[in-house]
Amino acid sequence: MFFLQFAIVLVCILIGARIGGIGLGVMGGAGLAILSFGFGLQPAGLPINVMLMIMAVVSAAAAMQAAGGLDYMIKIATNILRKHPKYITFIAPTVTWTFTVLAGTGHVAYSVLPVIAEVSRHNGIRPERPLSMAVIASQFAIVASPIAAAVVAVVAYLEPQGIHLGDVLMVTMPSTILGLAVACIFVNKMGKELKDDPNYQRLLQDPDYVKENHTDVNPDNIQLKPTAKLSVGLFLFGALLVVLMGAFPSLRPAFDGKAMGMAHTIEIVMLTVGALIILTCKPNGNAITQGSVFHAGMRAVIAIFGIAWLGDTLMQAHMTEVKESVKVLVETAPWTFALALFVLSVLVNSQGATVATLFPVGIALGIPAPVLVGVFVAVNGYFFIPNYGPIIASIDFDTTGTTRIGKFIFNHSFMLPGLLSMAFSLAFGLLFANILL
């Protein structure tokens, strides 16, 4: 029954991807109707905070775009990229990796995805390359973040064996940095160049597309609005504030002895930034909601609403069976522990839940602590099934259509970058764990 229901989820993703626009979202709803009314599965909790975080970030980014900030950022990036146009595939994941390490959540990547997409397109670079690596880096950085729940859980399980936070980080930080860097070298050649991509060239034949996306604009001729620099400054200040509050929980208000969650922190900060941009830069109200950033962001919200809800409903209904099956696999063949971490993370979409489920099993089986730390990065299997928030968002932000879900679902833009990053990070992780621990 699980495999039949899983097939329904995959079919909905495939049809939704083919429809485009809000197709992923509405097909997610259709799949949920089949699972709920047809199979009697109870709908899981809605991914409310993910949707609200995207809406908050998009509100600020759309206001910045209307105030001329995006044009300013594109102009600056153009000057840099003209000297080294291929660097964005390396720069973008560096930024998202750093943000996640400091904030403890990969969702901070939302704030830079629209900028990466626009800068790439305006410079004739295939957006699929930097966008895919930026999303993968934002996931992998979780295991290198001292404040991430998954890292805290690993330390709690391994401290009795003399493994402390510093021991974990001195393996996960360099292994993910090097693993992602090597993957970028390969991804930087992934797909055809934008000028040679037939799908993009077909889009350029549509006058409405050209008019909406300004593909014929030479960045040298962009006339900046007087408020452009201020809007960028406010937006970047908001992103920096989110990172600082993630790195230092004491900066956040505390309720019942606990710091306010990062989801609410991101939402409040970015909405406030949007308000400041509107109040100080006074962009046209209609221009905010008519810009490409706003349209792409709202499509992403609807897509996540349907697909993420559908995927979570399936997994929550079969969580016990999934965990038991993976546990039996590890007990039967301990060497498959890395594979088990990867598979369970794909199914449950949570690094923390994966650690809590399998690390006690690994310890009970007597797997050495250095090996457990070395394969820790395998908890980042989110990319395998394209229903993770930042993946869907980056697909919508890429107006060239190069970042997409393939005809067979699993041949999507994030599969190769994810598998390469995983293979190299695992290799470096085991190497550093063997040397340092």
Secondary structure, DSSP 8 states (H G I E B T S, - for coil): -HHHHHHHHHHHHHHHHHH-TTHHHHHHHHHHHIIIIIT--------HHHHHHHHHHHHHHHHHHHTTHHHHHHHHHHHHHHHSGGGHHHHHHHHHHHHHHHHS-GGGGGGTHHHHHHHHHHTT--THHHHHHHHHHHHHGGGG-TT-HHHHHHHHHHGGGT--HHHHHHHHHHHHHHHHHHHHHHHTT-S--GGG-HHHHHHTT-HHHHHHHTTT--GGG----TTHHHHHHHHHHHHHHHHHHHH-GGGS-EETTEE--HHHHHHHHHHHHHHHHHHHH---HHHHHHSHHHHHHHHHHHHHHHHHHHHHHHHHHTHHHHHHHHHHHHHH-GGGHHHHHHHHHHHH--HHHHHHHHHHHHHHTT--HHHHHHTGGGG--GGGSS-SHHHHHHHHH-TTS-S---TTSSS-TTHHHHHHHHHHHHHHHHHHHHHH-
